[in-house]
Amino acid sequence: MNNVRRRNFRSRPQKNNFRRRNTPISPSGTNNFKNNGNISFNRNGSMNNINNVEKTMHKFQQLAKDAQSNGDPVLAQNYLQHADHYLRRYNELNERKENTNDKTKNIDNSFNKENLADSDKDLTQTTN
């Protein structure tokens, strides 16, 4: 006889805060610069991940090829401009990665030289 009973609807609290603002709205109704909305825009690091940038670049290149084959040169040019933007971002991230790799290599080399110098000092002290 469970069909006779009906459960009352209970609303669940919103978990992901999808449409909520990060800053509270002022009750006076004045427009503050802080409530712009663009200031707290967050991409979750999608433009800093080199794999995501490369994947997006290839996606826009493929969309440009498809638009060109469909006979829409304006849309193809638009997609190529987007792909060019992501290509510049990809190159920038590659340069940054190479620079950090060079810095770590230089630090490792200097650390190894210091260790060799210390071990040479230890050897000379033990032989004397």
Sequence and secondary structure as in RCSB ss.txt:
>XXXX:A:sequence
MNNVRRRNFRSRPQKNNFRRRNTPISPSGTNNFKNNGNISFNRNGSMNNINNVEKTMHKFQQLAKDAQSNGDPVL
AQNYLQHADHYLRRYNELNERKENTNDKTKNIDNSFNKENLADSDKDLTQTTN
>XXXX:A:secstr
 TTT          SS TT  SS   TT    GGG SSTT   TTTTT HHHHHHHHHHHHHHHHHHHHTT HHH
HHHHHHHHHHHHHHHHHHHHHHHHHHHHHHHHHHHHHHHHHHHHHHHHHHHH 
